[in-house]
Amino acid sequence: MSGHSRAGIRSILLSVAIGAAWLIIPVDNALAVSCSGSTCNGKSPETTGCAASGVTLRYIYIRRDGAGPNLAKVELRSSTVCKTRWSRVTSLIGPVDISTEIDRNDGLFYADWDPNATSAYSPMVYVGTTKTAAACGITENDPNHQIACTNYQ
């Protein structure tokens, strides 16, 4: 074979190898979500795929009578992929009725109620680069509903 033929075969094999490598590279989180930005307002972080890239920015505990034992953890969650924030509340005492709320600094808010749950998410709000949000949670496990909210971020 001539030098040109061997070079051509090597080029073809290299192209095939590079093409095959694309088949095994995992899908980026940005490709796996069904919304981004303001189109995520009011939607579930779980069903849209935004929760997969979620991180906790702030958290606070819901405490019985404000000073008793921790009842639940309230988290302000954020997705840089979806550019959103939401509230996640996790019970520390087993299944309870949980209310979650996300409040954006311009007044937009969403809430959700999950009976007999150990964890619950609020719908999302788009924050972009100019807005902030706070997460709130309520456990309804006794006559005195206990509430806690994070600071805005």
Secondary structure, DSSP 4 states (H G I P E B T S, - for coil): --HHHHHHHHHHHHHHHHHHHHHHSPPPHHHH-S--GGGGTT--HHHHSGGGGEEEEEEEEEEGGGTSSEEEEEEEEEETTTTEEEEEEEESSSSEEEEEEEEETTS-EEEEEEEEESEEEPPPEE-TTT--EEEEEEE-SSSS-EEEEPPP-
